[in-house]
Amino acid sequence: MQPSSILDSMYFVYILLCSDGTYYTGCTSDLAERLTRHEKGYVEYTQSRLPVELVYFSSFRNQQKAFSFEKYLKSGSGIAFRNKHLI
């Protein structure tokens, strides 16, 4: 596989630090494009909390595993894990 084709088939779970001190956790197959959407105010949660800063991301080859990790990070124990280990 060419490097670009590997990235084309990856999924990313990411955490943004918002200007109000809150965190936004998301999942995408195109991290650069998604960050641009956040920065331009196209994402409802972050549009009133700009600027945002990417503080963490991880990549997955399996979409379901990425979505499961995103869901976990939004849970109570996932938030505790995020605060202790990821940010």
N, C-alpha and C positions, 0 to 999 in steps of 0.2 A: 504494500500500500504506500502511496505517496503521502508525505506529511500533510498536505492540504486535504486529502481525502479522509485521513484519520480525523482531523478537526471537524470536517463536515459531518461526521457521524457521531460526534460527541454531544453530550448534554452537560450543562453547567448549573450547579447550584451556587448561588452567590448571596452575599450579605452586604447591604449598603448601610452606612452610617448617615443618617439624615441630619440636617442642620439643627433640628430641635432635640437631638440626642436619642431619638428612637432608631430602631433598626428595621430594615425591610429585607425579607428573605424571598428570593425568587428562583425560578428554574427556567432555562432557555436553551435552545440549540445554537443560538448565535449571540454570544456574550457581548461582543462589540456593538452590535446593532441594538441590543436591549439596553445597554448603558447609554447609548445615544438617545434612545427614547426617554429614559429617565431624565437625562440632562436637559432635554428640550421641553420637559413638562408634560409629556404625553401619557404618563402613568399617574392615575388618580391619587394614589396614596402619597407619592413623593412630590407631586407638582407643587404643593404648598410647603414643602420641606426642603427646598433646594438651597444650597447645593448639596449633593450627595457624594459620598466617598466610598469606593469599593474597598472593603476591609477584609474580605475573604471570598474565595471561590474554590470549588473542587470540580473535577471533570469525571464523567461517567460514560462508559460505552453503551450502557443499557438505560433506555429511557425510563423504564419502570423503577429501576433502582434510584435514579436521580429524583423522580417524583416522590418516592418513598422517603428519601433523605430530606427533601424539602419539607414534607409533611411532618416528619419527626422534629426538625428544627423549629417548627412553629408550635410544637406541643410544650407543655410545662417542663418536662424533663429535657426536651431538646433545647429549650431556651437556657436552662441551667448549664447544659453541656456547651452551648455556644458561648455563654459568658465565661465559663471556666477554661475552655480549650481553644476556641477559635478566634476570639476578638481581644 
